């Protein structure tokens, strides 16, 4: 055997063994590393699957697969798309705190007109009441005096009767009473009337010196000038409603020349009113 050849083969055997051992070790390390990576990815999928809801899981799974694929290849992991912020539904307490405004029902034109008319009448009554606050009130009738006495009796006995039933029962009792039983209440009513007459006379005397009482009255129109003449000429011939109807028909039958007389009377009254109104406006105001 050739000894130099043997020595040369002995040198190559250790090198080949080392090379094979290094390759085997690399394969084992790569396998372990890959197994560990796959375990982390699968555990991440499980956690995210438990946290996600509805259709978002499919999108998340796709993003994670792409990220894991790039990671295994040594590339940069793809960033998952941010979730859109969900709008919170209003709670029951917030709904209860803010009640919905009720829309007013639309009224038909006739009902709206009637409503405005009632409001105007109410406002007019309040203004009139405020204006006549010092005016004495009308005296009570004998029947109202009787109701006052009946109300006091029920109150002393502890009886509580509704207003509607109280007036109805009081009316029946009043009708069944004799003149002698009604006499005390008639006496009270007459006394109140005498006091009212005195107070009203004093009130009217006081009001006659105020500026408002001295304000001149508005002048009559041409038609009202004609109606005064027509009423004086036909006094006692017609009733109140028939007088107005007959006078209106007579006025419609007049021509412009016949109406000119009453137009002149109305114009002269208007001029006098304007002059008196100017003098009245210069009077000092009431204190």
PyMOL commands that set and color helices and strands:
alter all, ss='L'
color gray80, all
select helices_A, chain A and resi 3-51+56-72+92-97+109-131+142-157+163-176+179-207+222-233+240-253+256-281
alter helices_A, ss='H'
color red, helices_A
deselect
rebuild
show_as cartoon
